[in-house]
Amino acid sequence: MTIPTPPDPTVAETVKHLPHAITTYLRESQPGRKANFHDLLPAFAEDATVLDDGNTYTGHDEIRHWRETAASEYTYTQDLTHAEKLDDTHWVLTHHLEGNFPGGEVDLIYRFTLAGDVIASLEIAP
């Protein structure tokens, strides 16, 4: 997987050290890409939670449904602009999105909590 090099060199360096589960999520959630659930779901704990757009999705079945329908009605581009390791289990990434969704432009913050080698929770919010 190739993650575009962000303009901030510290972000580019941090991206090189992202945990495998996060890089898998980033690859499988690229705009316009149909997620490969064989690869995506093992990146999440069986009881993982995702909070996105005011909704909570728990477990692989709900996460699969969320990824199948998330932003499917919009076309957009996504650029990674911030990546930070807070500690061994917490990472924060920011993506800048531009597209045909209401407002046309937004910065989304992705807060990952890891449990071992998998994502235990993911919160996505502006």
Secondary structure, DSSP 8 states (H G I E B T S, - for coil): ------SSHHHHHHHTT--HHHHHHHHHT-TT----HHHHGGGEEEEEEEEETTEEEEHHHHHHHHHHHTTTT--EEEEEEEEEE-SSSEEEEEEEEEESSTTSEEEEEEEEEEETTEEEEEEEE-
